[in-house]
């Protein structure tokens, strides 16, 4: 069985229309494609109105949203944890992170896969693909949210051989020793 779409004027099968129990024939007068195009156009032309409406909804329904998130997390905790681990262990995407670390690190797009980010190893200066987690922690360190610089190393071998990495740790130890001596001498630290 077919029906004529009121928007595009084409005759299409009933499966190409959304169901609508209020209509005599039980389907919406416009086909799914036309409804989708209308929705895209409406969102494009009324973006401010939609944002304000969503903002107002979030303001007035804080508890409802919080409860929904809790309920969703409880029923999907394992799935969420797995997705998070998968994301953190995946390679960092260029468009997501490059602009956030390019002022402190040499970055480029991976020549083999332009979606991926590459950085230079602090020790050997070889290009490599860091994980999302390592980039996130580097950004947090650059922003001062966590201590240390957390530079990029292509391997644990480079990290162990790098004099900068160990020098930083030695300075920390010296500072701690100096602080202890200072406290023992009776002077306030």
Steps between C-alpha positions, in 0.01 A plus 500: 500500500628848410433859601575841350735722705350848557847661498693347207197371305647154443304181546675273753434183698335541842823379667661825379263703722496539880202350682234739626196351675308828478485476118236300314759299308723467810808672354644852494424701183869566421757227432786429742756666269301825478443504877874451555589782258246730666653420841851580377385829350304592814799430727727702272272805495392484867827404669483779761141421588582129541806573716301731726225242531748227595675732744168584666408131521833414666448784751149396597564123501836468678386221733318312226810506277726399789270208586486391135882504476530295820246248378670474161843454658372228736346303217796554262800531736702217348440625146598858598817384677600285201438789257705736720790254517481444126504877436791566736708222347419599142728728301438873538314674217665797331190721483419436866837573662747674264382854576524435875866394509657654187637794702708261715567202272587434138188346348396377158244279331601136459610461134333156485175607667428874496242469779769402753730730693877453509748662739878483531656289774678722755807275497552350152304764301315231303139561397247268664126475573419569867189361670210727587575449869863612468393813310231580758748469788753717311234768449407486869867539593539798265192660657641442849220265604750223586864520607787433264542554129417146387691527173438264209718190461460245224597215736593426860857449374521861382342618825764313705789627284383863491717724722222761521254252649741379766639848565151616586464213749844570651405866548184391681704276729751781568216739580347249742840443667556876526154547650566226760835656596336840524229362732758320718697820544198654670428753230149510357455367147 
